[in-house]
């Protein structure tokens, strides 16, 4: 809301009726965890889809997450990254940024291009690319307008 004033809210799913054949609630699972230190595949399982929204540039070690990602994706599965690539040292040490800096030769390292190289190297092919505008309300009189990069990737191998 503003400053230290906040509003608490709880989301509640409807109770699932086991005889309702149109319901997919039984296949929905929610997790809270550390994207750089994922639980074992035996604990977490593998997925057909993973959404990484506003995640990459807020991880202390994005490569740790990207390195583990294929282990959690089924072949043919899709991962969607939505990121403004707003790298800040308060979240990610500069040496862990995947882009947004100049290399030793002075060449600009672009986050989107570097993500493409990383994902292709891990057996993914890009299937989607678009700019996604969004507004974040910080409080009643302050908003952030952001245009994030949204890329979708299908795991081939």
Helices and strands as residue ranges (DSSP letters): G 25-27, H 41-44, E 47-53, G 56-58, H 62-72, E 73-83, G 94-96, E 101-102, E 108-109, H 111-121, E 124-139, E 142-155
